[in-house]
Amino acid sequence: MKLGTIIFLAAFFLLDLMLRKKFPGFYKRIQLPFNIIASIVVAVYCGFLIYTVYDVLTSTVSGGDKVFFVIFIGSIVAVYAALITDLWRRWLKDKKEENDNG
């Protein structure tokens, strides 16, 4: 797992928060493409993480290390899934409010 990838994804989500707070009109226009790009990037990253789990499980690493690694990677994937779910829930909520208000 590269630190650069984690920093990139964290910056991506911080950019989302900053744009939502400082430029709400602009953010509304780019929110859907932003969510799609974020979902794709996170899906690819989590796919690589899952492949590393497979790689570790098929290696000669000790059983305890395998269990720790699977739990660690599982928690990382869960955090990213929660972040993406939050992005989409917020987008659906905003769209519903926009439709209700006319």
DADANOR-V119935 format. One record per helix or strand. SS is the DSSP state (a for helix, b for strand). FROM is the first residue (numbers start at 1). LEN is the number of residues. If there is no record, write none. Layout:
{{SS;FROM;LEN} {SS;FROM;LEN}}
//
This chain:
{{a;3;20} {a;24;34} {a;63;39}}
//
